[in-house]
Structures are given as C-alpha cells and as structure tokens.
Amino acid sequence: MSRVIGIAVVLVAAIALAGSAPASTGSSRDRALLTTILAGMKTDLVSVQIRDLPREWRSRARYGKKLLQVTSNATTPAGKVRDQWYATLIATAYNDQCDRKADHCLAVYEETGIGGGAIGRSGAHRPFGSRRSLSRTIRARFAAHGLRVSSISFEHPDALAPAVTVRSRHPQRAVNSLSRSDPFVRLDVAGFFLRMVDGHGRLFDVEGASGHESSGWVRPGLQLRNVP
C-alpha cells in the first residue's frame, strides 16, 4: 500500500439509517455484508447504498456487479480526505468478502460531491495483524524517522485499518522524512489514515489509502515529494 497526496471521498450506512433515501438495490445478503462492515467502523457519513450500475458504466467485465453510492457532508479538504478513506475502506472490505458472503461484488464507488471510480480489493492477507503488534510496528517505524506518534486508533471493516496521528514541531522536515519511505508498507491492513499536526495542534498533512485508492491534502506552502 503506497502513500499519495490528492483529494477525497466518503461513506455511511443508508441501510442502518432512517430517511428519505431510495431503497438499496442490493440483495439481502449484500445488505447484510455491508451492515457487518459498517458495524466495525465509526464514521459520520450521511448514507451508504448498494445500487445498480448506471447504463453508461456497464460492461462485459462488470456484468453482475454493483455500485456503492456514498453521501458525505464534508466541506473541508481534510474532511473530504477522511470521508474518501471511509468510502474506499468500506468498498474494498466488501469486495474482500463478497465472493463468500454476498450475491454481488462492487465495480465502482461514487461519493456525492467528491468523486469516485473503479474499486478492487484491499490487498490485506490473513493472518491479519493484531492491534498490539500493528501499533508497536507503526510507532517504531515513525520513530525511525524521528517522528512521534501521539495516537493510534483502528477501524475494523474486516482487516484492521490504523488511523495514526503524528505531532511534529517541524512540518516541512516531517513531510520530507516521510517522502523518502512508506511507514505502512508491507503491513497486512485494510488501509491507513494519517494526520500530522504541528506543535500548536494545527493540521499540516492528511492522507488516506485503501487498496489502490489514495488521497490526501498538504498545508499550502509545504513542498511535497511523493514516496518512490
């Protein structure tokens, strides 16, 4: 899983929310799998629905597959990155399990007002890492770059997905350090979310990734060099 900087997406369970949104077109098994995934996550997404693919998105390769439609109310660049991470995390976790636990897999995700695209699997392999072992490894990898992890929490759509906060008094130095290597490489996780804040607690870097999908935002004025 690689780190990239870009812009974002979102997800939440329409099946678990009351409201006026149209009914999902997924089967009962599809909805049950989506419910299980969402039960392992804490998001502020507005809705998440399984829908039929629009006619213009259908193809032979996508026959029998569905669309994950997500609604987000994020307005800031950082909020959009976070919600895109939620969306891709849910979609890839669904595709990791759809062959065994659902009637349809997903071909595309769409996030209202943010973006979307083709979606695959997370790339996580069993046996999945534990919270303790992943936390220890992540802290050690950041420490090797001279960076202190102030908190780690986990989403649990299927494999674990760490959400890491790093505090640094030197934003440009921190960005440069992480541009030279990826602290999340070769971890069997569903994805990762990274927040970096300065000595005053102000956000200067945010990144999220799951599978081949990634997005991010860097405070204007900082220079970014992508990880090789």
Residue, then its C-alpha position, 0 to 999 in steps of 0.5 A: m500500500s503506497r502513500v499519495i497526496g490528492i483529494a477525497v471521498v466518503l461513506v455511511a450506512a443508508i441501510a442502518l439509517a432512517g430517511s428519505a433515501p431510495a431503497s438499496t438495490g442490493s440483495s439481502r445478503d449484500r445488505a447484510l455484508l455491508t451492515t457487518i462492515l459498517a458495524g466495525m467502523k465509526t464514521d459520520l457519513v450521511s448514507v451508504q447504498i448498494r445500487d445498480l450500475p448506471r447504463e453508461w458504466r456497464s460492461r462485459a467485465r462488470y456484468g453482475k456487479k454493483l455500485l456503492q453510492v456514498t453521501s458525505n457532508a464534508t466541506t473541508p479538504a481534510g474532511k473530504v480526505r477522511d470521508q474518501w478513506y471511509a468510502t474506499l475502506i468500506a468498498t474494498a472490505y466488501n469486495d474482500q468478502c463478497d465472493r463468500k458472503a454476498d450475491h454481488c461484488l462492487a465495480v465502482y464507488e461514487e461519493t456525492g460531491i467528491g468523486g469516485g471510480a473503479i474499486g478492487r480489493s484491499g490487498a490485506h492477507r490473513p493472518f491479519g495483524s493484531r492491534r498490539s503488534l500493528s501499533r508497536t510496528i507503526r510507532a517504531r517505524f515513525a520513530a525511525h524517522g524521528l517522528r512521534v506518534s501521539s495516537i493510534s486508533f483502528e477501524h475494523p471493516d474486516a482487516l484492521a485499518p490504523a488511523v495514526t496521528v503524528r505531532s511534529r514541531h517541524p512540518q516541512r522536515a516531517v513531510n520530507s522524512l516521510s517522502r523518502s519511505d512508506p511507514f505502512v508498507r508491507l503491513d497486512v491492513a485494510g488501509f491507513f489514515l494519517r494526520m500530522v499536526d504541528g506543535h500548536g495542534r494545527l493540521f499540516d498533512v492528511e492522507g488516506a489509502s485503501g487498496h489502490e485508492s489514495s488521497g490526501w491534502v498538504r498545508p499550502g506552502l509545504q513542498l511535497r515529494n511523493v514516496p518512490 
